[in-house]
Amino acid sequence: MGIYNKVMRYFWLLLSIVLFLIVTVKGITVGFDRWFSYYIIVAMALGMYFFKTWMMKRFEKHAAFLAEQEAKEKN
């Protein structure tokens, strides 16, 4: 599960970068008045990257806590 989480974390980061570039280029060529609202999608993808990173750290802390509790019960 760890590899999947790392791949998905970098997927969201890569998607946000690619979308930012596409929206910026389209904004320059077509006009920002039409493409400005698509930055919301970029922000959502970037938010998913940070959310995934935060959840992975939270899961690691919780797994360490559970391992510590299990070790205490055995002693």
N, C-alpha and C positions, 0 to 999 in steps of 0.2 A: 504494500500500500504506500510505502514511502516514496518509491520511484514514481508512481502515478501522481502523487501530490506535487512532487517537484516538477514533473513535466507539465502539469496543469497550471502551476504557478507561473512558469515561464511562458506558457501558451498565452495567458492573459496579458502578460507584459509585452510579448511580441505583437499580439493583436492590437493592443492600444497604440503601440508605436506605428504599426503599419496603417491603422485607421487614421491616426493623426496626420501622417504624411499624405494619405489619399485625400482627406478632407481639406488639408491646407492647399494642396496642388489644385484641387477642384475649385476651392475658394478663390485662388488667384486667377485661374483661367476662366471660370464661369461667373464668379462673383460671390462675395461673402454674404450678401443679402439672402442668397438661396441656400448656401451650404453651412452657414454659421450654426444652425440648429443641430447639425450632425455631430458637433463637438460634445453633445450630451452622451452619445454612444461611446465616444472616446473616454469620457470621464467615467462611464459605467464600467468599461473594460479595465481601466486603471484602478477603479475602486475594487473590482473583483480580485485584482492582483494583490492589493493591500489586505483585503479581507482574507484571502487564501493564506497569505503569509502570517497574519495574526492568528488564524485558526490553527495553523500548523504548530506555531510556538505554543499556543494554549494546549493543544493535544499532547505535545511532548512533555510539558510541565505536569499535566494530569497523569500521563503514563508513569512518569517518575514518582509522583505522589502515590499512585497505586502500588508500584513496586516497593516503595518504602513501607507502606502499610502492611503489605504481605510479608515483608521481612520482619517487621515487628511482631506479627502474629505467630510466626514460626519460632521466635525466640521466647 
